[in-house]
Amino acid sequence: MKLIIAYIQPEKLNSVKQELFKAEIYKMSVTNALGCGQQKGYTETYRNVVNEVNLLKKIRIEIAVSDSFVDKTVKAIIKGAKSNQIGDGKIFILPVEEVIRIRSEEHGEIAVG
């Protein structure tokens, strides 16, 4: 089992969700995030006060999948989020040691599905 964490541009969320649904990946957790990478932010001026904005709005998507779903999940995220511009995002794949469904107390891959 793996935990896939993706940071994407906020305007790409709908296209990423559509690609995930096409790939039959329906379960995900989505949160707002702030961060910076190669974009390094920007500066804005308001009433002659210069403000450096180096934390940009991002969307964080977390998806726990069985090993057999990792490739198609990653491909769907890339297809939905890619614009060939700096700041398209990152995908992290982490091993998951154990999953437990609270309602039924099921363990392992059956709890992910």
Short mmCIF file of the C-alpha atoms (twelve columns), coordinates in Angstrom:
data_MODEL
# 
_entry.id   MODEL 
# 
loop_
_atom_site.group_PDB 
_atom_site.id 
_atom_site.type_symbol 
_atom_site.label_atom_id 
_atom_site.label_alt_id 
_atom_site.label_comp_id 
_atom_site.label_asym_id 
_atom_site.label_seq_id 
_atom_site.Cartn_x 
_atom_site.Cartn_y 
_atom_site.Cartn_z 
_atom_site.pdbx_PDB_model_num 
ATOM 1   C CA . MET A 1   0.000   0.000  0.000   1 
ATOM 2   C CA . LYS A 2   1.128   3.525  -0.755  1 
ATOM 3   C CA . LEU A 3   0.126   7.041  0.201   1 
ATOM 4   C CA . ILE A 4   0.270   9.405  -2.763  1 
ATOM 5   C CA . ILE A 5   0.555   13.086 -1.861  1 
ATOM 6   C CA . ALA A 6   0.269   15.614 -4.678  1 
ATOM 7   C CA . TYR A 7   0.644   19.386 -4.553  1 
ATOM 8   C CA . ILE A 8   -1.046  21.043 -7.527  1 
ATOM 9   C CA . GLN A 9   -2.245  24.449 -8.689  1 
ATOM 10  C CA . PRO A 10  -5.716  25.310 -7.312  1 
ATOM 11  C CA . GLU A 11  -7.175  25.857 -10.788 1 
ATOM 12  C CA . LYS A 12  -6.177  22.298 -11.783 1 
ATOM 13  C CA . LEU A 13  -8.203  20.560 -9.062  1 
ATOM 14  C CA . ASN A 14  -11.275 19.881 -11.220 1 
ATOM 15  C CA . SER A 15  -9.255  18.461 -14.114 1 
ATOM 16  C CA . VAL A 16  -7.245  16.252 -11.723 1 
ATOM 17  C CA . LYS A 17  -10.460 14.963 -10.107 1 
ATOM 18  C CA . GLN A 18  -11.920 14.205 -13.548 1 
ATOM 19  C CA . GLU A 19  -8.810  12.256 -14.574 1 
ATOM 20  C CA . LEU A 20  -8.822  10.334 -11.287 1 
ATOM 21  C CA . PHE A 21  -12.507 9.429  -11.761 1 
ATOM 22  C CA . LYS A 22  -11.752 8.220  -15.315 1 
ATOM 23  C CA . ALA A 23  -9.038  6.004  -13.790 1 
ATOM 24  C CA . GLU A 24  -11.607 4.681  -11.258 1 
ATOM 25  C CA . ILE A 25  -9.933  6.386  -8.288  1 
ATOM 26  C CA . TYR A 26  -12.743 7.902  -6.222  1 
ATOM 27  C CA . LYS A 27  -11.398 8.235  -2.682  1 
ATOM 28  C CA . MET A 28  -9.172  11.174 -1.830  1 
ATOM 29  C CA . SER A 29  -8.578  13.873 0.729   1 
ATOM 30  C CA . VAL A 30  -8.143  17.463 -0.476  1 
ATOM 31  C CA . THR A 31  -6.826  20.388 1.574   1 
ATOM 32  C CA . ASN A 32  -5.616  23.915 0.917   1 
ATOM 33  C CA . ALA A 33  -1.891  24.463 1.379   1 
ATOM 34  C CA . LEU A 34  0.677   27.243 1.126   1 
ATOM 35  C CA . GLY A 35  4.139   26.681 -0.258  1 
ATOM 36  C CA . CYS A 36  6.849   27.714 -2.651  1 
ATOM 37  C CA . GLY A 37  9.368   26.033 -4.856  1 
ATOM 38  C CA . GLN A 38  11.045  27.198 -8.040  1 
ATOM 39  C CA . GLN A 39  8.412   29.909 -8.460  1 
ATOM 40  C CA . LYS A 40  9.924   31.758 -5.465  1 
ATOM 41  C CA . GLY A 41  6.810   33.897 -5.078  1 
ATOM 42  C CA . TYR A 42  6.302   37.496 -6.148  1 
ATOM 43  C CA . THR A 43  6.143   41.030 -4.747  1 
ATOM 44  C CA . GLU A 44  3.138   43.286 -4.636  1 
ATOM 45  C CA . THR A 45  2.773   46.916 -3.623  1 
ATOM 46  C CA . TYR A 46  -0.179  48.242 -1.662  1 
ATOM 47  C CA . ARG A 47  -0.236  51.906 -0.599  1 
ATOM 48  C CA . ASN A 48  3.487   52.218 -1.290  1 
ATOM 49  C CA . VAL A 49  4.281   49.258 0.976   1 
ATOM 50  C CA . VAL A 50  6.154   46.468 -0.795  1 
ATOM 51  C CA . ASN A 51  5.078   43.029 0.345   1 
ATOM 52  C CA . GLU A 52  6.955   39.889 -0.663  1 
ATOM 53  C CA . VAL A 53  4.643   36.930 -1.158  1 
ATOM 54  C CA . ASN A 54  6.709   33.744 -1.201  1 
ATOM 55  C CA . LEU A 55  4.060   31.296 0.004   1 
ATOM 56  C CA . LEU A 56  1.681   30.583 -2.857  1 
ATOM 57  C CA . LYS A 57  -1.692  28.849 -2.738  1 
ATOM 58  C CA . LYS A 58  -1.585  25.139 -3.580  1 
ATOM 59  C CA . ILE A 59  -3.923  22.186 -3.257  1 
ATOM 60  C CA . ARG A 60  -2.765  19.053 -1.421  1 
ATOM 61  C CA . ILE A 61  -4.349  15.770 -2.499  1 
ATOM 62  C CA . GLU A 62  -3.793  12.596 -0.473  1 
ATOM 63  C CA . ILE A 63  -4.784  9.206  -1.838  1 
ATOM 64  C CA . ALA A 64  -4.104  5.839  -0.208  1 
ATOM 65  C CA . VAL A 65  -4.002  3.056  -2.811  1 
ATOM 66  C CA . SER A 66  -2.999  -0.561 -3.211  1 
ATOM 67  C CA . ASP A 67  0.293   -1.107 -4.994  1 
ATOM 68  C CA . SER A 68  -1.494  -2.059 -8.219  1 
ATOM 69  C CA . PHE A 69  -3.173  1.390  -8.415  1 
ATOM 70  C CA . VAL A 70  -0.038  3.529  -7.922  1 
ATOM 71  C CA . ASP A 71  0.917   3.943  -11.596 1 
ATOM 72  C CA . LYS A 72  -2.552  4.765  -12.862 1 
ATOM 73  C CA . THR A 73  -3.131  7.197  -9.981  1 
ATOM 74  C CA . VAL A 74  0.123   9.043  -10.681 1 
ATOM 75  C CA . LYS A 75  -0.579  9.151  -14.435 1 
ATOM 76  C CA . ALA A 76  -4.064  10.564 -13.818 1 
ATOM 77  C CA . ILE A 77  -2.711  13.300 -11.527 1 
ATOM 78  C CA . ILE A 78  -0.039  14.258 -14.045 1 
ATOM 79  C CA . LYS A 79  -2.527  14.297 -16.924 1 
ATOM 80  C CA . GLY A 80  -4.891  16.581 -15.019 1 
ATOM 81  C CA . ALA A 81  -2.298  18.914 -13.477 1 
ATOM 82  C CA . LYS A 82  0.357   19.307 -16.164 1 
ATOM 83  C CA . SER A 83  0.661   22.639 -17.971 1 
ATOM 84  C CA . ASN A 84  4.430   22.521 -18.678 1 
ATOM 85  C CA . GLN A 85  4.925   25.616 -16.513 1 
ATOM 86  C CA . ILE A 86  7.021   26.109 -13.389 1 
ATOM 87  C CA . GLY A 87  4.776   25.457 -10.390 1 
ATOM 88  C CA . ASP A 88  2.752   22.553 -11.827 1 
ATOM 89  C CA . GLY A 89  3.428   20.712 -8.575  1 
ATOM 90  C CA . LYS A 90  4.983   17.620 -7.062  1 
ATOM 91  C CA . ILE A 91  3.911   14.058 -6.303  1 
ATOM 92  C CA . PHE A 92  5.284   12.108 -3.344  1 
ATOM 93  C CA . ILE A 93  4.774   8.358  -2.913  1 
ATOM 94  C CA . LEU A 94  5.181   6.979  0.594   1 
ATOM 95  C CA . PRO A 95  4.858   3.426  1.926   1 
ATOM 96  C CA . VAL A 96  1.882   2.763  4.205   1 
ATOM 97  C CA . GLU A 97  2.582   0.373  7.031   1 
ATOM 98  C CA . GLU A 98  -1.010  -0.311 8.089   1 
ATOM 99  C CA . VAL A 99  -4.567  0.858  7.423   1 
ATOM 100 C CA . ILE A 100 -7.520  0.240  9.723   1 
ATOM 101 C CA . ARG A 101 -11.125 1.019  8.854   1 
ATOM 102 C CA . ILE A 102 -12.652 2.325  12.079  1 
ATOM 103 C CA . ARG A 103 -16.239 1.210  11.419  1 
ATOM 104 C CA . SER A 104 -15.483 -2.470 10.758  1 
ATOM 105 C CA . GLU A 105 -11.949 -2.720 12.191  1 
ATOM 106 C CA . GLU A 106 -10.733 -4.230 8.908   1 
ATOM 107 C CA . HIS A 107 -6.963  -4.128 8.399   1 
ATOM 108 C CA . GLY A 108 -4.677  -3.852 5.380   1 
ATOM 109 C CA . GLU A 109 -5.600  -3.493 1.714   1 
ATOM 110 C CA . ILE A 110 -9.239  -4.420 2.317   1 
ATOM 111 C CA . ALA A 111 -9.533  -1.281 4.483   1 
ATOM 112 C CA . VAL A 112 -8.203  0.911  1.650   1 
ATOM 113 C CA . GLY A 113 -10.732 -0.283 -0.936  1 
# 
